[in-house]
């Protein structure tokens, strides 16, 4: 029997589809005996277990009838279905949500993060590899798996984790919150999506910083928000430019503006809080990496100054630990608690109970803060290596935005256009150096060559080698300009 596997998914699923296709196409008549499993496995070059699994699936769906000692026979009568829709042929979007999502963030057409041939990648968001954390986390997971209830966890999050978050925020971020104010979520992305669902209707105005975290903008736009941006300077969001009429929501990264690195000054923090109180606006505070400052103690969060209960505070463990953990938290205004818990329940019933229990114990036992101290030391060394290397090779050709915090630097190529920046990135990649433009983080990108350099995943030695390649690219570009 000639069967063509389509290469999509597990072999047994491919074989099941191929056999169905043969039946519907009339190549295998109704009542005919299918080949013996050993023979078909030999003909196709697959294992017998693969064929057995496919036959069992066909029996379960009523396509074949197994007769003991005789074989498997196609079950009559079978009505041939209508021709299947081609797998890759697009259908029109079936909802306004899907239509907005295709226009704003079509995930199927966005390339992956890994770029072939790149040896040293300054990709932002790639985690720091920490064997000590891996071992400690494995122990916490094993303990949690043995002692966590197998029932659904509370939609709002395990009480132990919410208590641990409140204790941590009080000591490290100046935020006074009660466990009932905290909602455990799957990272910042879900926090933004839930906030949009609770606060916004289609067409509502939202203000973002310019530049900003692009995934936040896209999430809000897919939800149907009308996103506007306001400029950021050395003191953070230009609060004097806040519009009238006021938006429903203002999204800020006050402790370490993403991606510029600016810190929202105290006068502007007070101005923003007063604006929200007077106009009935809400503030989403994204404190994505507030733990990592290298020149002083971490700044207190904006919510610590909020006397009007207008700030929705977002924290995440993706940066402090690793992205695959997929845990974060919201501290929500008292009057919106029920709405946020309802939205979380509707989305997924609740976050993973075992991981929550493991994290709660890890924080309560001091393991999390010990990890933060080790990470802070490592990141400080890597930041110093990158900053020093860039300063040495700059020779007036670079503008380096040193934020003294976080896990990335912003670097501008002086007197270079955005198109020249793309050519610079392409040349670097040909040498095995992964560089990434800053323009995706703007709604209206400037015509300047800017780079966002994440240094978390590279060792000091790798950073030194990467900067040497960076310097080579700079020199080549100078030579081209001179010609």
C-alpha positions in Angstrom: 0.0 0.0 0.0 1.4 3.4 -1.0 1.0 6.0 1.8 2.5 9.5 1.9 3.1 10.9 5.4 2.7 14.6 5.6 5.4 15.4 8.1 3.1 17.2 10.6 3.1 15.9 14.1 3.8 12.4 15.6 4.3 9.6 13.2 1.3 7.7 14.4 -0.9 10.7 13.7 0.6 11.1 10.3 -0.1 7.5 9.5 -3.7 7.8 10.8 -4.3 10.7 8.4 -2.7 8.9 5.5 -4.8 5.8 6.0 -8.0 7.9 6.3 -7.0 9.7 3.1 -6.5 6.3 1.3 -10.0 5.1 2.4 -11.7 8.3 1.3 -9.9 8.4 -2.0 -11.0 4.9 -2.8 -7.5 3.4 -2.8 -8.7 1.1 -0.1 -12.2 -0.3 -0.7 -14.8 -0.7 2.0 -14.5 -4.1 3.7 -10.9 -4.5 2.5 -8.3 -5.9 4.9 -5.5 -3.6 5.9 -1.9 -4.8 5.7 -0.5 -6.6 8.7 1.1 -4.3 11.2 4.6 -5.8 10.9 4.4 -5.7 7.1 3.2 -2.0 7.0 5.9 -1.0 9.5 8.5 -2.6 7.4 7.2 -1.0 4.2 7.1 2.5 5.7 10.3 2.2 7.8 8.6 2.9 11.0 8.2 1.0 14.3 5.4 -1.5 14.7 4.2 0.4 17.7 3.5 3.4 15.4 1.3 1.3 13.1 -0.4 -0.3 16.1 -1.2 3.2 17.5 -2.6 4.3 14.1 -4.8 1.2 13.8 -6.1 1.6 17.3 -7.0 5.2 16.6 -8.8 4.1 13.4 -10.7 1.5 15.4 -11.7 4.0 18.1 -13.1 6.3 15.4 -15.0 3.5 13.7 -13.0 3.5 10.5 -11.8 -0.1 10.9 -13.0 -3.2 12.6 -10.4 -5.5 14.3 -11.1 -9.2 14.1 -9.1 -11.5 16.3 -6.9 -13.8 14.4 -7.9 -12.3 11.0 -6.8 -8.6 10.9 -8.2 -5.2 10.5 -10.9 -4.4 8.0 -12.3 -1.1 6.7 -15.7 -0.7 8.1 -18.6 -0.3 5.6 -20.4 1.8 4.8 -18.3 5.0 4.9 -19.5 8.3 3.6 -16.7 10.3 2.0 -16.5 13.8 3.6 -16.2 17.0 1.8 -12.6 17.8 0.7 -10.6 19.0 3.6 -9.6 22.6 3.6 -5.9 23.0 2.7 -3.8 23.1 5.8 -2.0 26.3 5.1 -4.8 28.2 3.3 -5.9 31.2 5.4 -9.4 31.7 6.5 -10.9 35.1 7.1 -10.7 36.2 10.8 -13.7 34.9 12.6 -14.0 37.8 15.2 -12.9 41.4 15.6 -10.4 40.2 18.2 -8.8 37.8 15.7 -8.8 40.6 13.1 -7.0 43.0 15.4 -4.6 40.2 16.5 -3.6 39.4 12.9 -3.0 43.1 12.2 -1.0 43.8 15.3 0.8 40.6 16.2 0.5 37.7 13.8 2.5 35.2 15.8 2.6 32.7 12.9 4.6 35.2 10.8 7.0 36.5 13.5 10.4 34.8 13.4 11.8 33.0 16.4 14.3 34.4 18.8 17.1 32.1 17.8 19.1 33.3 14.8 21.3 30.7 13.0 25.0 31.5 13.1 24.9 33.9 16.0 27.6 33.0 18.6 27.2 36.0 20.9 23.7 37.3 21.2 22.7 40.5 23.0 19.1 39.3 23.0 17.1 41.1 25.7 15.0 38.7 27.9 17.2 35.7 27.7 17.7 34.4 31.3 21.0 34.1 33.2 22.0 30.5 33.6 22.5 29.7 37.3 23.2 26.1 38.3 22.7 27.0 42.0 19.2 28.2 41.2 18.4 25.2 39.1 19.4 22.8 42.0 17.5 24.8 44.6 14.4 25.0 42.4 14.5 21.3 41.8 14.4 20.7 45.5 11.5 23.1 46.1 9.5 21.5 43.3 10.1 18.0 44.7 8.9 19.1 48.1 5.9 21.0 46.7 4.9 18.0 44.5 4.7 15.8 47.6 2.8 18.2 49.8 0.6 20.3 47.5 -3.1 19.5 47.2 -4.0 17.9 43.8 -7.2 19.9 43.7 -7.6 23.2 41.7 -5.7 26.0 43.4 -7.6 29.2 44.4 -8.0 31.4 41.3 -6.5 34.4 43.2 -3.4 32.3 44.0 -2.2 30.2 47.0 -2.5 32.1 50.3 1.1 31.2 51.2 2.5 32.8 48.0 0.4 35.9 48.3 1.6 36.3 51.9 5.2 35.8 50.8 4.8 38.4 48.0 3.3 41.0 50.5 6.2 40.5 52.9 8.8 40.8 50.1 7.2 43.9 48.7 7.0 45.6 52.1 10.7 45.0 52.7 12.2 45.5 49.3 9.8 47.8 47.3 8.1 49.9 50.0 4.6 48.6 49.0 2.2 47.9 51.8 -0.3 45.3 50.7 -2.5 42.6 52.2 -2.8 39.1 50.8 -6.3 39.8 49.6 -4.9 42.6 47.4 -2.6 40.2 45.5 -3.6 38.1 42.4 -1.1 35.5 41.2 -0.8 35.5 37.4 1.2 34.0 34.6 3.7 36.9 34.2 3.4 40.5 33.1 1.7 39.5 29.8 -1.3 38.0 31.6 -1.3 40.9 34.1 -1.7 43.4 31.2 -4.4 41.3 29.5 -6.4 41.0 32.7 -6.1 44.7 33.4 -7.4 45.4 29.9 -10.3 43.1 30.4 -11.3 44.6 33.8 -10.8 48.3 32.9 -11.2 48.8 29.2 -13.8 48.7 26.5 -13.0 48.8 22.8 -12.0 52.3 21.9 -11.0 53.5 25.4 -7.9 55.6 25.5 -4.6 54.4 27.0 -1.4 56.3 27.4 2.0 54.5 27.1 5.5 55.8 27.4 7.5 56.4 24.2 9.5 54.2 23.9 7.8 51.3 25.7 7.5 47.6 26.1 6.0 46.5 22.7 4.2 43.4 24.0 2.2 45.6 26.4 1.2 47.9 23.5 0.2 45.0 21.3 -1.8 43.3 24.1 -3.7 46.5 24.7 -4.3 47.2 21.0 -5.5 43.6 20.4 -8.0 44.1 23.2 -9.2 47.2 21.3 -7.7 50.0 23.2 -6.8 53.3 21.5 -3.1 53.6 22.4 -1.5 57.0 22.6 2.2 57.6 23.6 3.9 60.4 25.5 7.6 61.1 25.3 10.1 60.1 28.0 13.2 62.2 28.9 15.9 61.8 31.5 13.4 62.2 34.3 10.9 59.7 33.0 7.4 60.2 31.5 6.7 63.8 30.5 3.7 64.3 32.9 3.2 67.9 31.7 2.0 66.3 28.4 -0.7 64.2 30.0 -3.8 64.8 27.9 -7.3 66.1 28.4 -9.7 64.5 28.3 -7.8 62.0 30.5 -7.3 58.4 29.3 -8.8 55.4 31.2 -5.3 54.0 31.8 -1.7 55.2 32.0 1.0 52.5 31.8 4.4 53.4 33.2 7.7 51.8 34.2 8.8 54.3 36.8 11.6 52.5 38.6 13.5 51.7 35.4 11.8 53.0 32.3 11.8 50.4 29.5 13.9 50.6 27.5 15.5 54.0 28.0 16.5 53.3 31.6 15.2 56.7 32.9 13.8 56.9 36.5 10.6 58.8 37.1 11.4 61.7 39.4 9.6 62.2 42.6 7.9 65.5 41.4 6.6 63.7 38.4 5.4 60.7 40.4 3.4 63.0 42.6 2.1 64.8 39.5 1.0 61.5 37.9 -0.8 60.3 41.0 -2.6 63.6 41.4 -3.6 63.5 37.7 -5.0 60.0 38.1 -6.9 61.0 41.3 -8.4 64.1 39.8 -9.4 62.5 36.5 -10.5 59.1 37.6 -7.7 57.4 35.6 -5.9 54.2 36.5 -2.2 53.7 36.5 -0.5 50.4 35.6 2.9 50.3 37.2 5.2 47.7 35.6 8.0 47.0 38.0 9.7 44.4 35.8 13.2 44.5 37.2 13.1 46.9 40.1 15.4 44.6 42.2 18.5 45.3 40.1 20.0 48.7 40.8 23.8 49.0 40.9 24.5 52.5 42.3 22.1 52.5 45.3 19.3 50.7 47.0 16.3 49.9 44.8 13.9 52.8 44.6 10.5 52.5 46.3 7.7 51.7 43.9 5.2 54.3 42.7 2.4 52.4 44.5 4.1 53.1 47.8 3.1 56.8 47.3 -0.4 56.0 46.2 -2.9 57.3 48.7 -5.8 57.3 46.3 -5.6 53.6 45.4 -5.3 54.3 41.7 -2.2 52.2 41.0 -2.3 48.6 39.7 1.1 47.2 40.5 2.7 44.4 38.4 5.6 42.3 39.5 7.1 39.3 37.8 9.5 36.5 38.6 10.5 36.0 34.9 13.4 38.5 35.2 14.5 37.7 38.8 14.4 33.9 38.2 13.7 32.6 34.7 10.9 33.2 32.1 9.7 29.6 31.9 8.5 29.8 35.5 5.5 31.9 34.2 4.6 33.4 37.5 4.0 37.0 38.5 1.5 39.0 40.5 -0.8 42.0 40.6 -1.4 44.2 43.6 -4.9 45.6 42.8 -7.0 48.4 44.2 -9.4 47.2 46.9 -12.5 48.1 44.9 -11.4 46.0 41.9 -10.3 42.8 43.7 -13.4 40.8 42.7 -13.2 41.9 39.1 -9.5 40.9 38.8 -10.2 37.5 40.4 -13.2 36.9 38.2 -11.0 37.7 35.1 -8.3 35.4 36.3 -10.8 32.6 36.9 -12.3 33.1 33.4 -8.9 33.0 31.8 -7.4 29.8 33.3 -9.1 28.9 36.7 -5.7 29.7 38.4 -2.0 29.4 38.1 -0.1 26.2 38.6 -0.4 25.1 42.3 2.8 23.1 42.6 5.0 25.9 41.2 3.2 28.4 43.5 3.8 26.3 46.6 7.5 25.9 45.6 7.9 29.6 45.1 6.2 30.5 48.3 8.6 28.2 50.3 11.6 29.5 48.3 10.7 33.1 49.3 9.8 32.4 52.9 13.0 30.4 53.5 15.2 33.2 52.2 16.3 31.3 49.1 14.8 33.9 46.7 16.7 36.8 48.2 19.9 34.8 48.4 19.5 34.2 44.7 18.9 37.9 44.1 22.1 38.8 45.8 24.1 36.3 43.7 22.3 37.5 40.5 22.9 41.2 41.4 26.6 40.5 41.8 26.9 38.6 38.5 24.9 41.1 36.5 26.9 44.0 37.9 30.1 42.3 36.7 28.6 41.7 33.2 27.2 45.2 33.0 30.7 46.7 33.9 32.3 44.5 31.2 29.9 45.6 28.5 29.9 49.2 29.5 33.7 49.4 29.7 34.1 47.6 26.4 31.7 50.0 24.6 33.3 53.0 26.1 36.7 51.9 24.9 35.6 51.2 21.4 33.3 54.2 21.1 35.8 57.0 20.4 32.9 59.4 20.0 30.9 57.1 17.8 28.4 55.9 20.3 25.9 57.4 22.7 25.5 55.0 25.6 22.5 55.3 27.9 23.8 54.0 31.2 20.7 53.4 33.4 22.7 51.9 36.3 20.0 49.2 36.6 18.4 46.3 35.0 19.7 43.8 32.5 20.2 45.9 29.3 21.8 49.0 27.9 20.6 51.3 25.1 23.2 52.3 22.6 22.8 54.8 19.7 25.2 54.9 16.8 25.9 58.7 16.4 24.9 60.3 13.1 23.6 57.1 11.7 20.1 56.6 10.3 17.8 53.7 11.1 18.5 52.1 7.7 22.3 52.3 8.4 21.6 50.7 11.8 19.9 47.8 10.1 22.9 47.4 7.8 25.2 47.5 10.9 23.1 44.7 12.5 23.3 42.6 9.4 27.0 43.0 9.2 27.4 42.0 12.9 25.3 38.9 12.3 27.5 37.8 9.5 30.4 37.8 12.0 28.3 35.8 14.6 27.3 38.8 16.7 23.6 39.1 17.5 22.5 42.8 17.8 18.9 43.9 18.1 17.3 47.3 17.1 15.4 49.5 19.5 12.8 50.7 16.9 10.3 47.9 17.7 9.8 49.6 21.1 8.5 52.8 19.5 5.0 53.4 18.1 6.7 56.1 15.9 10.4 55.1 15.7 13.0 57.9 15.2 15.3 57.9 12.2 18.3 57.0 14.3 20.3 53.8 14.6 19.6 52.5 18.1 20.4 49.1 19.7 19.0 47.3 22.8 21.8 45.2 24.3 20.7 42.6 26.8 23.8 41.2 28.6 22.1 38.8 31.0 22.9 35.5 29.1 26.6 36.3 28.3 29.6 35.7 30.6 32.2 38.4 31.1 34.6 36.5 28.7 31.8 36.2 26.1 31.0 39.9 26.5 34.6 40.9 25.9 34.8 38.8 22.7 31.4 40.2 21.5 32.6 43.8 22.1 35.7 43.1 20.0 33.4 42.0 17.1 31.3 45.1 17.8 34.4 47.3 17.5 35.3 45.6 14.2 31.9 46.5 12.8 32.2 50.1 13.9 35.6 50.4 12.2 34.3 48.8 9.0 31.4 51.3 8.9 33.8 54.2 9.4 35.9 52.9 6.4 32.8 52.6 4.2 31.8 56.2 5.1 35.3 57.4 4.3 35.1 55.8 0.9 
